[in-house]
Amino acid sequence: MKKRILILFALIVIFSVGFVIFRTYHKKATTLEKIKVAEVTHSVFYAPLYVAMENGYFEDNGIEVELILTPGADKVSAAVLSKDVEIGFCGPESSIYVYNGGEKDYIQTFAGLTKRDGQFIVARDKITDFKMTDLIGKEVLVGRTGGMPALNFENAVKNSDIKKEDINMNYSVEFAALSGSFIGGEGDFVNLFEPNATKLEKEGYGYVVGSVGMLSGEVPYTAFNARKSYIKNNQDLIKRFTKALNAGLEYVAKNSPKKIANAILKQFPDSSLNDIETIVTRYKESDSWYENTYISEKDFENLEDIMINAGQIKEYVPYNKLINNFTNE
């Protein structure tokens, strides 16, 4: 009799615990807010974002993220302005262009992720000791005029004391078509994000010879943005979204490339674990990620300096209008 009572008690306990767990997870699953995010490209360069997704940091904050690949910062901005997505993920230069265009409900950047350019210079021929002077007289596929990739490459050229006119910068190839065009024989050099640079190198089409980010310097390179009205009306959501991102940034800062690669492997089914580890190592060595999502006024001015020097804008745009940090709130 006593044995039966003990068994019955054990079953009741197991059932009760299981029911509580079920209700907890069921409640969590049904209360997640679904947010569409347009990302400018899908790259290991954005490892902190993917860590936040794969480690459940967004879910912990009541958010379900749907990533929508939207090549080109101009297209990301268009998706945000048209309300096809709630949040954009691209270069903050896009918010400057929108603001200068007179948009009333303009775009504000609320969280930074990368603090320098994530492109690598890929050469058609092997160069053992690459110098920027190796680009003189050569054709370089640099992406769209006025976009962050092109602007930072131009700044890297400027920092190297080379005249822009000494290099044949090809702006005619769309961002998403850079790899294919280079493989097809166009250009002597191409600037590529990972994993495209490593993939191209492994396939024997070129060699990674330099980091644009290290040559150009620190700027808020890739960040999250939304319409001004959306941020105002969804402050709690934006805070929770930013909290998840900060957890992802903390993770990549504290962990090894191998552990980070394991965490984001599902995001890159066509890449091997070793390749992702190699790429993460490159980005860690290039000091690519912010410590937290806060974008300082100095960093934003660095970006504007690049744009002014390139002739893309004529004057500074107010920091407090376009940057709406949520890190410390």
C-alpha positions in Angstrom: 0.0 0.0 0.0 2.8 2.4 1.0 4.6 1.6 -2.3 1.5 2.4 -4.3 1.1 5.7 -2.5 4.7 6.6 -3.2 4.3 5.7 -6.9 1.1 7.8 -7.1 2.8 10.7 -5.4 5.7 10.5 -7.8 3.4 10.5 -10.8 1.6 13.5 -9.5 4.8 15.4 -9.0 6.1 14.5 -12.5 2.7 15.5 -14.1 2.7 18.8 -12.2 6.2 19.7 -13.1 5.6 18.7 -16.8 2.4 20.8 -16.8 4.2 23.8 -15.5 7.0 23.4 -18.0 4.5 23.0 -20.8 2.5 26.1 -19.8 5.7 28.1 -19.5 7.0 27.2 -22.9 3.5 27.4 -24.5 3.1 30.9 -23.0 6.5 31.9 -24.2 5.8 30.7 -27.7 2.5 32.4 -28.0 3.6 35.8 -26.6 6.6 36.4 -28.8 6.3 39.6 -30.8 7.3 38.9 -34.5 9.6 41.5 -36.0 10.7 41.6 -39.6 14.3 42.8 -40.0 15.7 43.6 -43.5 19.4 42.7 -43.4 21.7 44.2 -46.1 23.7 41.0 -46.5 24.1 37.7 -44.6 27.6 37.5 -43.4 29.7 36.1 -40.5 30.5 39.8 -40.1 27.2 40.1 -38.2 28.0 37.2 -35.8 26.7 39.0 -32.7 23.2 39.2 -34.3 23.2 35.5 -35.2 24.4 34.6 -31.8 21.5 36.5 -30.3 19.2 34.5 -32.5 20.7 31.1 -32.1 21.3 31.4 -28.3 17.7 32.5 -27.7 18.5 36.0 -26.5 15.6 37.5 -28.6 13.2 34.9 -27.3 14.3 35.6 -23.8 13.1 39.2 -24.4 9.8 38.2 -26.0 10.8 38.7 -29.6 10.8 36.4 -32.7 13.0 37.8 -35.5 12.4 37.1 -39.2 15.4 38.1 -41.3 14.7 39.2 -44.8 17.8 39.5 -47.1 17.6 42.9 -48.8 20.9 43.6 -50.6 21.8 47.3 -50.6 21.3 49.9 -47.9 19.1 51.9 -50.2 16.8 48.9 -50.6 16.8 48.3 -46.8 15.8 51.9 -46.2 13.0 51.6 -48.8 11.7 48.5 -47.0 11.6 50.3 -43.7 10.0 53.4 -45.1 7.3 51.4 -46.9 6.6 49.5 -43.7 7.4 46.1 -45.3 9.7 45.5 -42.3 9.8 47.1 -38.9 13.6 47.2 -38.5 16.4 47.8 -41.0 20.0 46.6 -40.6 22.5 48.4 -42.8 24.9 51.3 -42.8 23.8 54.5 -41.0 24.6 56.5 -44.1 21.2 55.4 -45.4 19.5 57.4 -42.6 21.4 60.5 -43.6 20.3 60.2 -47.2 16.7 59.7 -46.1 16.9 62.7 -43.7 18.5 65.0 -46.3 15.8 63.9 -48.8 13.2 65.6 -46.7 11.3 62.5 -45.4 9.1 63.6 -42.5 9.0 60.2 -40.8 12.7 59.7 -41.3 14.9 56.8 -40.2 16.7 56.8 -36.9 19.5 54.5 -35.9 19.0 52.9 -32.4 21.8 50.3 -32.1 25.2 49.8 -33.5 26.8 46.4 -34.2 30.0 46.7 -36.3 32.5 49.5 -35.8 34.5 49.2 -39.0 34.2 48.0 -42.5 34.0 44.2 -42.8 35.2 43.9 -46.4 38.4 42.1 -47.4 40.4 43.0 -50.5 40.6 40.0 -52.8 43.2 39.9 -55.5 43.1 37.9 -58.7 46.7 37.0 -58.4 48.6 36.0 -55.2 50.4 38.9 -53.5 52.6 37.9 -50.5 53.1 41.4 -49.1 50.1 43.5 -50.1 50.4 47.3 -50.1 47.7 49.7 -51.2 50.1 50.9 -53.9 49.5 47.5 -55.6 46.1 48.9 -56.6 47.6 51.7 -58.7 46.5 51.3 -62.3 44.2 48.4 -61.4 40.5 47.9 -61.7 38.8 47.4 -58.3 35.1 46.4 -57.9 33.9 48.5 -55.0 30.1 48.4 -55.0 27.5 51.1 -55.3 28.4 54.8 -55.3 27.7 56.4 -51.9 27.2 53.1 -50.1 29.3 52.3 -47.0 31.5 49.7 -48.7 32.5 52.1 -51.5 32.9 55.0 -49.0 35.1 53.1 -46.7 37.3 51.8 -49.5 37.7 55.4 -50.7 38.6 56.4 -47.2 41.2 53.6 -47.0 42.7 54.9 -50.3 42.8 58.4 -48.8 44.5 57.2 -45.7 47.1 55.5 -47.8 48.1 58.7 -49.5 47.1 57.4 -52.9 45.2 59.5 -55.4 41.7 58.2 -56.0 42.3 58.9 -59.7 45.3 56.4 -59.7 42.8 53.5 -59.2 40.1 52.4 -61.6 37.2 52.1 -59.1 34.3 50.3 -60.7 31.0 51.3 -59.1 28.8 49.7 -61.8 28.4 46.2 -60.3 25.5 45.7 -57.8 26.6 44.6 -54.3 25.0 41.1 -54.6 26.8 40.5 -57.9 30.4 41.4 -56.9 31.6 37.8 -56.5 30.0 36.6 -59.7 31.3 39.5 -61.7 34.9 38.9 -60.4 34.6 35.2 -61.1 33.4 36.1 -64.6 36.7 37.9 -65.2 35.7 41.5 -64.4 38.3 43.5 -62.3 41.7 42.9 -60.9 40.6 43.2 -57.3 37.2 43.0 -55.6 36.1 44.0 -52.1 34.0 41.2 -50.5 32.4 40.4 -47.2 32.6 37.0 -45.6 31.9 34.2 -46.2 32.1 35.3 -49.9 35.8 36.2 -49.7 36.8 32.9 -48.2 34.6 30.9 -50.5 36.1 32.6 -53.6 39.6 32.0 -52.2 38.9 28.3 -51.6 37.5 27.9 -55.1 40.7 29.3 -56.5 39.4 32.5 -58.0 41.4 34.9 -55.9 43.4 35.6 -52.7 42.4 37.6 -49.6 45.2 40.2 -49.3 43.9 42.9 -47.0 41.2 44.3 -44.6 39.4 47.5 -45.7 38.2 48.0 -42.1 41.7 48.1 -40.7 42.8 50.5 -43.5 39.8 52.8 -43.2 39.3 53.2 -39.4 36.4 53.2 -37.0 32.9 54.3 -37.9 29.4 53.0 -37.1 29.5 50.7 -40.1 26.4 48.5 -39.7 23.5 49.3 -37.4 19.8 48.8 -36.7 17.3 51.5 -37.6 13.5 52.1 -37.8 11.2 54.9 -38.7 11.1 57.7 -36.1 7.4 57.1 -35.4 7.9 53.4 -34.9 10.7 53.9 -32.3 8.6 56.4 -30.5 5.5 54.1 -30.4 7.4 50.9 -29.6 10.1 52.0 -27.1 9.7 48.9 -24.9 10.2 46.6 -27.9 13.2 48.5 -29.1 14.7 48.3 -25.6 14.2 44.5 -25.5 15.6 44.2 -29.0 18.7 46.1 -28.0 19.1 44.1 -24.9 19.3 40.9 -26.9 21.8 42.5 -29.3 24.0 43.5 -26.3 23.9 39.9 -25.1 25.2 38.8 -28.5 28.0 41.4 -28.5 29.0 40.3 -25.0 29.1 36.7 -26.1 31.4 37.3 -29.1 33.7 39.5 -26.9 34.1 36.8 -24.2 34.3 33.6 -26.3 36.7 31.9 -28.7 36.2 31.9 -32.5 35.5 28.2 -32.4 32.8 28.6 -29.8 31.2 31.5 -31.7 31.5 29.5 -35.0 29.6 26.6 -33.3 26.9 29.0 -32.1 26.2 30.4 -35.6 26.9 27.4 -37.8 23.2 26.9 -38.6 23.1 30.3 -40.2 25.6 29.3 -42.8 24.6 25.8 -44.1 26.9 26.1 -47.1 30.0 26.8 -44.9 32.1 24.4 -42.9 32.8 24.9 -39.2 36.5 25.4 -39.9 35.7 28.1 -42.5 33.4 30.0 -40.1 36.0 29.8 -37.4 38.6 31.2 -39.8 36.3 34.1 -40.7 35.4 34.9 -37.1 39.1 34.9 -36.3 39.7 37.5 -39.0 36.9 39.7 -37.7 38.1 39.4 -34.1 41.7 40.3 -35.2 40.2 43.3 -37.1 38.4 44.5 -34.0 35.2 44.6 -35.9 32.4 44.7 -33.2 31.3 47.3 -30.7 31.4 46.4 -27.0 27.8 47.4 -26.8 25.2 49.0 -29.1 25.9 52.6 -28.1 27.0 54.8 -31.0 29.0 57.9 -29.9 28.8 61.3 -31.5 32.5 61.1 -32.4 31.9 57.8 -34.3 28.9 59.3 -36.2 31.0 62.4 -37.1 33.7 60.1 -38.4 31.2 58.7 -40.8 30.0 62.1 -41.8 33.6 63.2 -42.4 34.0 60.3 -44.9 30.8 61.2 -46.6 31.7 64.9 -46.8 35.2 64.2 -48.1 33.6 61.9 -50.8 31.2 64.6 -51.8 28.1 62.6 -50.8 26.8 65.2 -48.4 27.7 68.9 -48.0 27.3 69.4 -44.2 26.9 67.6 -40.9 23.5 66.2 -40.0 22.4 66.5 -36.3 23.6 63.5 -34.3 20.6 63.8 -31.8 18.1 63.6 -34.7 19.4 60.5 -36.4 21.0 58.5 -33.5 18.6 57.4 -30.8 20.6 55.1 -28.5 18.8 52.7 -26.3 21.8 51.0 -24.7 21.6 52.7 -21.3 17.8 53.0 -21.0 
